[in-house]
Amino acid sequence: MLVTIWYPSWDFYLEVHSEMLMRFGGYPGVKKTGKAIFEAIMKEVKETDGLFEKAAVMLSRLRRARIVEDAQKRTAFIVTLTFLEMNGERVKLTDSEKFVKDILKYNIDDIIMWLRNGRSSR
């Protein structure tokens, strides 16, 4: 049985980013290379095996990338949560704001554990 996986589009990413700016404020704007960076990240995500593994790569890469001027963390988080939800997963995360803010301290396995279990090993 072939399972179709939903992936966020560039337009969806921009919609989420716009919503994050409206809700929380920040500086609007997309970097010149933003779309190309987003597409490269999505290519890597699509090549990754496993739904939570894909989500961890997505969150990590989108969080670290310089796609937009502001609201990078919140946008990456909401896009990743939507990815999991659109693909049938309901996640219950603890300390999400702190985790995403500090994500540079975590490796992919830590991020997978956090997305899957709601908490990291640290």
Contact map, one row per residue, 1 for C-alpha under 8 A:
11100000000000000000000000000000000000000000000000000000000000000000000000000000000000000000000000000000000000000000000000
11110000000000000000000000000000000000000000000000000000000000000000000000000000000000000000000000000000000000000000000000
11111000000000000000000000000000000000000000000000000000000000000000000000000000000000000000000000000000000000000000000000
01111100000000000000000000000000000000000000000000000000000000000000000000000000000000000000000000000000000000000000000000
00111110000000000000000000000000000000000000000000000000000000000000000000000000000000100000000000000000000000000000000000
00011111000000000000000000000000000000000000000000000000000000000000000000000000001001100000000000000000000000000000000000
00001111100000000000000000000000000000000100000000000000000000000000000000000000001000000000000000000000000000000000000000
00000111110110000000000000000000000000000000000000000000000000000000000000000010001000000000000000000000000000000000000000
00000011111110000000000000000000000000000000000000000000000000000000000000000000000000000000000000000000000000000000000000
00000001111111000000000000000000001001100000000000000000000000000000000000000000000000000000000000000000000000000000000000
00000000111111100000000000000000000000000000000000000000000000000000000000000000000000000000000000000000000000000000000000
00000001111111110000000000000000000000000000000000000000000000000000000000000000000000000000000000000000000000000000000000
00000001111111111000000000000000000000000000000000000000000000000000000000100010000000000000000000000000000000000000000000
00000000011111111100000000000000000000000000000000000000000000000000000000000000000000000000000000000000000000000000000000
00000000001111111110000000000000000000000000000000000000000000000000000000000000000000000000000000000000000000000000000000
00000000000111111111000000000000000000000000000000000000000000000000000000100110000000000000000000000000000000000000000000
00000000000011111111100000000000000000000000000000000000000000000000001101100000000000000000000000000000000000000000000000
00000000000001111111110000010000000000000000000000000000000000000000000000000000000000000000000000000000000000000000000000
00000000000000111111111000000000000000000000000000000000000000000000000000000000000000000000000000000000000000000000000000
00000000000000011111111110000000000000000000000000000000000000000000001001100000000000000000000000000000000000000000000000
00000000000000001111111111110000000000000000000000000000000000000000011000000000000000000000000000000000000000000000000000
00000000000000000111111110000000000000000000000000000000000000000000000000000000000000000000000000000000000000000000000000
00000000000000000011111110000000000000000000000000000000000000000000000000000000000000000000000000000000000000000000000000
00000000000000000001111111000000000000000000000000000000000000000000000000000000000000000000000000000000000000000000000000
00000000000000000001111111100000000000000000000000000000000000000000000000000000000000000000000000000000000000000000000000
00000000000000000000100111110000000000000000000000000000000000000000011000000000000000000000000000000000000000000000000000
00000000000000000000100011111000000000000000000000000000000000000000111000000000000000000000000000000000000000000000000000
00000000000000000100100001111100000000000000000000000000000000000001110000000000000000000000000000000000000000000000000000
00000000000000000000000000111110000000000000000000000000000000000001110000000000000000000000000000000000000000000000000000
00000000000000000000000000011111010000000000000000000000000000000011100000000000000000000000000000000000000000000000000000
00000000000000000000000000001111110000000000000000000000000000000111100000000000000000000000000000000000000000000000000000
00000000000000000000000000000111111000000000000000000000000000000000000000000000000000000000000000000000000000000000000000
00000000000000000000000000000011111110000000000000000000000000000010000000000000000000000000000000000000000000000000000000
00000000000000000000000000000111111111000000000000000000000000000111000000000000000000000000000000000000000000000000000000
00000000010000000000000000000001111111100000000000000000000000000010000000000000000000000000000000000000000000000000000000
00000000000000000000000000000000111111110000000000000000000000000000000000000000000000000000000000000000000000000000000000
00000000000000000000000000000000111111111000000000000000000000001010000000000000000000000000000000000000000000000000000000
00000000010000000000000000000000011111111100000000000000000001000010000000000000000000000000000000000000000000000000000000
00000000010000000000000000000000001111111110000000000000000000000000000000000000000000000000000000000000000000000000000000
00000000000000000000000000000000000111111111000000000000000000000000000000000000000000000000000000000000000000000000000000
00000000000000000000000000000000000011111111100000000000010011000000000000000000000000000000000000000000000000000000000000
00000010000000000000000000000000000001111111110000000000010000000000000000000000000000000000000000000000000000000000000000
00000000000000000000000000000000000000111111111000000000000000000000000000000000000000000000000000000000000000000000000000
00000000000000000000000000000000000000011111111100000000100000000000000000000000000000000000000000000000000000000000000000
00000000000000000000000000000000000000001111111100000110110000000000000000000000000000000000000000000000000000000000000000
00000000000000000000000000000000000000000111111110000100000000000000000000000000000000000000000000000000000000000000000000
00000000000000000000000000000000000000000011111110000000000000000000000000000000000000000000000000000000000000000000000000
00000000000000000000000000000000000000000001111111001100100000000000000000000000000000000000000000000000000000000000000000
00000000000000000000000000000000000000000000011111101100000000000000000000000000000000000000000000000000000000000000000000
00000000000000000000000000000000000000000000000111111100000000000000000000000000000000000000000000000000000000000000000000
00000000000000000000000000000000000000000000000011111110000000000000000000000000000100000000000000000000000000000000000000
00000000000000000000000000000000000000000000000001111111000000000000000000000000000100000000000000000000000000010011000000
00000000000000000000000000000000000000000000000111111111100000000000000000000000000000000000000000000000000100010000000000
00000000000000000000000000000000000000000000110111111111110000000000000000000000000000000000000000000000000000000000000000
00000000000000000000000000000000000000000000100000111111111000000000000000000001001100000000000000000000000000010010000000
00000000000000000000000000000000000000000000000000011111111100000000000000000000000000000000000000000000000100110010000000
00000000000000000000000000000000000000000001100100001111111110000000000000000000000000000000000000000000000100000000000000
00000000000000000000000000000000000000001100100000000111111111000000000000010001000000000000000000000000000000000000000000
00000000000000000000000000000000000000000000000000000011111111100000000000011001000000000000000000000000000000000000000000
00000000000000000000000000000000000000000000000000000001111111110000000000000000000000000000000000000011000100100000000000
00000000000000000000000000000000000000001000000000000000111111111000000000000000000000000000000000000000000000000000000000
00000000000000000000000000000000000001001000000000000000011111111010000110010000000000000000000000000000000000000000000000
00000000000000000000000000000000000000000000000000000000001111111000000110011000000000000000000000010010000000000000000000
00000000000000000000000000000000000000000000000000000000000111111100000000000000000000000000000000000001000000000000000000
00000000000000000000000000000000000010000000000000000000000011111110000000000000000000000000000000000000000000000000000000
00000000000000000000000000000010010000000000000000000000000000011111100100000000000000000000000000000000000000000000000000
00000000000000000000000000000110111011000000000000000000000001001111100100000000000000000000000000000000000000000000000000
00000000000000000000000000011110010000000000000000000000000000000111111100000000000000000000000000000000000000000000000000
00000000000000000000000000111110000000000000000000000000000000000111111100000000000000000000000000000000000000000000000000
00000000000000000000100001111000000000000000000000000000000000000001111100000000000000000000000000000000000000000000000000
00000000000000001001100001100000000000000000000000000000000000000001111111100000000000000000000000000000000000000000000000
00000000000000001000000000000000000000000000000000000000000001100111111111110000000000000000000000000000000000000000000000
00000000000000000000000000000000000000000000000000000000000001100000001111111000000000000000000000011000000000000000000000
00000000000000001001000000000000000000000000000000000000000000000000001111111100000000000000000000000000000000000000000000
00000000000010011001000000000000000000000000000000000000000000000000001111111110000000000000000000000000000000000000000000
00000000000000000000000000000000000000000000000000000000011001100000000111111111000000000000000000000000000000000000000000
00000000000000000000000000000000000000000000000000000000001000100000000011111111100000000000000000010000000000000000000000
00000000000000010000000000000000000000000000000000000000000000000000000001111111110000000000000000000000000000000000000000
00000001000010010000000000000000000000000000000000000000000000000000000000111111111000000000000000000000000000000000000000
00000000000000000000000000000000000000000000000000000010011000000000000000011111111100000000000000000000000000000000000000
00000000000000000000000000000000000000000000000000000000000000000000000000001111111110000010000000000000000000000000000000
00000000000000000000000000000000000000000000000000000000000000000000000000000111111111000000000000000000000000000000000000
00000111000000000000000000000000000000000000000000000010000000000000000000000011111111100000000000000000000000000000000000
00000000000000000000000000000000000000000000000000110010000000000000000000000001111111111110000000000000000000000000000000
00000000000000000000000000000000000000000000000000000000000000000000000000000000111111111110000000000000000000000000000000
00000100000000000000000000000000000000000000000000000000000000000000000000000000011111111000000000000000000000000000000000
00001100000000000000000000000000000000000000000000000000000000000000000000000000001111111000000000000000000000000000000000
00000000000000000000000000000000000000000000000000000000000000000000000000000000000111111100000000000000000000000000000000
00000000000000000000000000000000000000000000000000000000000000000000000000000000000111111110000000000000000000000000000000
00000000000000000000000000000000000000000000000000000000000000000000000000000000000110011111000000000000000000000000000000
00000000000000000000000000000000000000000000000000000000000000000000000000000000100110001111100000000000000000000011110000
00000000000000000000000000000000000000000000000000000000000000000000000000000000000000000111110000000000000000000000110000
00000000000000000000000000000000000000000000000000000000000000000000000000000000000000000011111100000000000000000110111000
00000000000000000000000000000000000000000000000000000000000000000000000000000000000000000001111100000000000000000000011000
00000000000000000000000000000000000000000000000000000000000000000000000000000000000000000000111111100000000000000000001000
00000000000000000000000000000000000000000000000000000000000000000000000000000000000000000000111111110000000000000000000000
00000000000000000000000000000000000000000000000000000000000000000000000000000000000000000000001111111000000000000000000000
00000000000000000000000000000000000000000000000000000000000000000000000000000000000000000000001111111100000000000000000000
00000000000000000000000000000000000000000000000000000000000000000000000000000000000000000000001111111110000000000000000000
00000000000000000000000000000000000000000000000000000000000000100000000010001000000000000000000111111110000000000000000000
00000000000000000000000000000000000000000000000000000000000000000000000010000000000000000000000011111111000000000000000000
00000000000000000000000000000000000000000000000000000000000000000000000000000000000000000000000001111111110000000000000000
00000000000000000000000000000000000000000000000000000000000100100000000000000000000000000000000000111111110000100000000000
00000000000000000000000000000000000000000000000000000000000100010000000000000000000000000000000000001111111000000000000000
00000000000000000000000000000000000000000000000000000000000000000000000000000000000000000000000000000111111000000000000000
00000000000000000000000000000000000000000000000000000000000000000000000000000000000000000000000000000111111111100000000000
00000000000000000000000000000000000000000000000000000000000000000000000000000000000000000000000000000001111111100000000000
00000000000000000000000000000000000000000000000000001001100100000000000000000000000000000000000000000000011111110000000000
00000000000000000000000000000000000000000000000000000000000000000000000000000000000000000000000000000000011111111000000000
00000000000000000000000000000000000000000000000000000000000000000000000000000000000000000000000000000000011111111100000110
00000000000000000000000000000000000000000000000000000001000100000000000000000000000000000000000000000010011111111110000100
00000000000000000000000000000000000000000000000000011011000000000000000000000000000000000000000000000000000111111111000000
00000000000000000000000000000000000000000000000000000000000000000000000000000000000000000000000000000000000011111111111110
00000000000000000000000000000000000000000000000000000000000000000000000000000000000000000000100000000000000001111111111110
00000000000000000000000000000000000000000000000000010011000000000000000000000000000000000010100000000000000000111111111000
00000000000000000000000000000000000000000000000000010000000000000000000000000000000000000010000000000000000000011111110000
00000000000000000000000000000000000000000000000000000000000000000000000000000000000000000011100000000000000000001111111100
00000000000000000000000000000000000000000000000000000000000000000000000000000000000000000011110000000000000000001111111100
00000000000000000000000000000000000000000000000000000000000000000000000000000000000000000000111000000000000000001110111110
00000000000000000000000000000000000000000000000000000000000000000000000000000000000000000000000000000000000001101100111111
00000000000000000000000000000000000000000000000000000000000000000000000000000000000000000000000000000000000001001100001111
00000000000000000000000000000000000000000000000000000000000000000000000000000000000000000000000000000000000000000000000111
